[in-house]
Amino acid sequence: MATLPVIQQKIYATKKRLFEPTFSDQMLWCLGLCCVLAVITFSGQLLTRTGEWGLITLDLPVASEPFADEMRSSFKESPTTTINPHTVVLAVTPSELIFGDVLSFTSQKNDVRNKYALAHSDGSPQVNDAIKQMSSWQDDRRRRQSIRPDGILVVLPDPGVPIAVVAVVVDKIKKTGSFNHVVLGGGIL
């Protein structure tokens, strides 16, 4: 008779152990939060991804001085074009496109009369309008100051602008054929 209560107590303890939840409430909250963040991240990537994918070629200046080839001392690399103070610069900011020449963004950066700004329309850069205004500005400079366009455009993206927007701007500029070289710049400002 003494064994019957012991067996009933063991059966009761086993049933109690089997019905205890394996996950605590805190673990379930963390798991649910991770799932919600994963869904938000995935949907955010889908919303910001464009329909077109491709490579955009840019000229990245890596050596400002021509270097001699050590394998053949008779060959010397020389640049075909150089960036000068009158090279066109296009700054891409979150709210507008600003263009001018290198001088207007370096030694004369406080002068507001040597830069031209085009505000974004509905958050998208107006690249075609900027190209038209840059070409008329270059024609005016050629007539008035005898400054010939050198065919180089330096694109200065603001750190707050997503790289996808910069890639679209550069792609549209390269498709127009207005510039021979589009250089991604930085550190000029």
NORSULQUI-V445176 format. One record per residue. RES is the residue in three letters. SS is DSSP state (H for helix, E for strand, - for the rest). PHI is phi in radians with two decimals (none if undefined). Layout:
RES/SS/PHI, RES/SS/PHI
This chain:
MET/-/none, ALA/H/-1.29, THR/H/-1.38, LEU/H/-1.09, PRO/H/-1.13, VAL/H/-1.18, ILE/H/-1.17, GLN/H/-1.11, GLN/H/-1.16, LYS/H/-1.17, ILE/H/-1.13, TYR/H/-1.09, ALA/H/-1.15, THR/H/-1.17, LYS/H/-1.08, LYS/H/-1.11, ARG/H/-1.16, LEU/H/-1.21, PHE/-/-1.60, GLU/-/-1.28, PRO/-/-1.20, THR/-/-1.44, PHE/-/-1.88, SER/-/-1.43, ASP/H/-1.09, GLN/H/-1.17, MET/H/-1.15, LEU/H/-1.16, TRP/H/-1.10, CYS/H/-1.12, LEU/H/-1.11, GLY/H/-1.13, LEU/H/-1.12, CYS/H/-1.11, CYS/H/-1.13, VAL/H/-1.11, LEU/H/-1.13, ALA/H/-1.13, VAL/H/-1.17, ILE/H/-1.12, THR/H/-1.10, PHE/H/-1.11, SER/H/-1.21, GLY/H/-1.12, GLN/H/-1.17, LEU/H/-1.17, LEU/H/-1.26, THR/H/-1.59, ARG/-/-1.44, THR/-/-1.49, GLY/-/-1.39, GLU/-/-1.85, TRP/-/-2.21, GLY/-/3.07, LEU/-/-1.73, ILE/-/-2.06, THR/-/-1.48, LEU/-/-2.27, ASP/E/-1.61, LEU/-/-1.86, PRO/-/-1.25, VAL/-/-1.99, ALA/-/-2.33, SER/-/-1.52, GLU/-/-2.00, PRO/-/-1.08, PHE/-/-2.03, ALA/E/-1.52, ASP/-/-1.39, GLU/-/-1.33, MET/-/-1.26, ARG/-/-2.29, SER/-/-1.23, SER/-/-1.40, PHE/-/-1.67, LYS/E/-2.35, GLU/-/-1.39, SER/-/-2.31, PRO/-/-1.25, THR/-/-1.41, THR/-/-2.42, THR/-/-2.29, ILE/-/-1.45, ASN/-/-2.07, PRO/-/-1.09, HIS/-/-1.81, THR/-/-1.21, VAL/E/-1.32, VAL/E/-2.13, LEU/E/-2.09, ALA/E/-1.65, VAL/E/-1.82, THR/-/-1.95, PRO/-/-1.13, SER/-/-2.01, GLU/E/-2.80, LEU/E/-1.83, ILE/E/-2.12, PHE/E/-2.26, GLY/E/-3.12, ASP/E/-1.83, VAL/H/-1.06, LEU/H/-1.06, SER/H/-1.23, PHE/H/-1.81, THR/-/-2.02, SER/-/-1.29, GLN/-/-1.98, LYS/-/-1.25, ASN/-/-1.45, ASP/-/-1.40, VAL/H/-1.51, ARG/H/-1.52, ASN/H/-1.92, LYS/-/-2.20, TYR/E/-2.20, ALA/E/-2.06, LEU/E/-2.21, ALA/E/-1.24, HIS/-/-1.22, SER/E/-1.79, ASP/-/0.97, GLY/-/1.46, SER/E/-1.92, PRO/-/-1.15, GLN/-/-1.64, VAL/H/-1.21, ASN/H/-1.10, ASP/H/-1.13, ALA/H/-1.13, ILE/H/-1.11, LYS/H/-1.09, GLN/H/-1.20, MET/H/-1.15, SER/H/-1.20, SER/H/-1.21, TRP/H/-1.14, GLN/H/-1.18, ASP/H/-1.10, ASP/H/-1.11, ARG/H/-1.16, ARG/H/-1.16, ARG/H/-1.24, ARG/H/-1.42, GLN/H/-2.00, SER/-/1.00, ILE/-/-1.73, ARG/-/-1.45, PRO/-/-1.16, ASP/-/-1.68, GLY/-/1.40, ILE/E/-1.99, LEU/E/-2.20, VAL/E/-1.75, VAL/E/-1.73, LEU/E/-1.91, PRO/E/-1.45, ASP/-/-1.26, PRO/-/-1.07, GLY/-/-1.47, VAL/-/-1.62, PRO/-/-1.10, ILE/H/-1.12, ALA/H/-1.13, VAL/H/-1.18, VAL/H/-1.10, ALA/H/-1.12, VAL/H/-1.17, VAL/H/-1.08, VAL/H/-1.12, ASP/H/-1.11, LYS/H/-1.13, ILE/H/-1.16, LYS/H/-1.16, LYS/H/-1.21, THR/H/-1.26, GLY/-/1.35, SER/-/-1.28, PHE/-/-2.21, ASN/-/-1.32, HIS/E/-2.26, VAL/E/-2.01, VAL/E/-1.92, LEU/E/-1.47, GLY/E/-1.89, GLY/-/-2.96, GLY/-/1.42, ILE/-/-1.38, LEU/-/-1.23
